[in-house]
Amino acid sequence: MIQTEYYRMLGSVIAEIAQKCDFEHASGSGVTKALVVEGTTDELFAGRVLEKDARCFPIRRILVNRGAFIGKGIDLKNINSKDVILDLFQRLSNNPDFFGFPKGCGEWAIYGLIDRDFDDEALAYRRPRLFITDTHDIETLMLSTDEGVLTRIGRVRIAADTVRRALFVSGQMLCFRQALYRLGDKNRSVDIRCLSSADGTVHYAAFTENDLIVPEKMVTHLYKNRGGGLDADKRDSMVRKILADKQLRKHLDKNGKWKYTKETFTPDRIEDFWLQVRGHDILSAVCYCDPEAGNAFRNTAGYGLNREFEKALIGAYNLACFAGTDLYRDMKKAELVVGCSAAEK
């Protein structure tokens, strides 16, 4: 039953898209291409770059609007938007009629966009018409290609030194988060999602001193967010395991301390920094380093995830920088995006 409801859920996505596009020249909407994205941030970004005949469809909104999670065994909390998009395009490219999708939909101009995250990029490339970000997510794509974007956000004046400091803090977060993730493979009680609050914000002040992550405080913070405590012996045992992580140790000195300073750290100190670091971790670090930014980008709109800072980032981003990415080139070939080069702007 659960699998049947899931297939029905995927069918509802296609039905929603078909209603609002002109694939069969019946609606006369003038919208002949669809881009399915994961969430709000992707939709906002797409709104700046899509051609007029293309429309963006956030997968989460479709599922909620059509009541797709009312069926037995389907729970919104247990559904990953990226996984739904991957499954959707697997079926669109492989006998969609078998899954009860509308006849001919496999030929419709439906495209998808997903974050790279930590996944093997080949997973996405095996699915036709599915694009993937050059970096970890849309936020890091903007931050990595437009070096001064954070200093141009109008709502608050963010200094270049604040940006450097935020990268220093989030670089540590990247390495410690991954060490915890690897530990979690052996210890199911470790849930790295608990490093963030419910709205996705990382409260660095709870586990840093002088902008350096304190492992003991970090572990305590993680278990507190998880809803339980941890005695000192178990905490210290976990810290020892974290500090013994081979990948993390590359960035620690012989005393187990972070070996870079704020003055010497740059993202290239960490291999594939932009492929691995989470955009929300960097933006949270900016808010930690600059309390005015933290106050300006509070979650006042009541989003499940705090999107206020991301919205401002998208508005300030120089689209000429997007033109240099693989994502832009791939989407341009599909005639989905407008010209974004400096000459075209």
Secondary structure, 3 states (H helix, E strand, C coil): CHHHHHHHHHHHHHHHHHHHCCCCCCCCCCCCEEEEECCHHHHHHHHHHECCCEEEEEHHHHHHHCCCCCCCCCCHHHCCHHHHHHHHHHHHCCCHHHHCCCCCHHHCCEEEEECCCCCCHHHHHCCCCEEECCCCCHHHHHHHHCCCHHHHCCCCCCCHHHHHHHHHHHHHHHHHHHHHHHHHCCCCCCCHHHHCCCCCCCCHHHCEECCEECHHHHHHHHHHHHCCCCCHHHHHHHHHHHHCCHHHHCCECCCCCECCCCCCCCHHHCCCHHHHCCHHHHHHHHHHHCHHHHHHCCCCCCCCCCCHHHHHHHHHCCHHHHCCCHHHHHHHHCCCECCCCCCCC
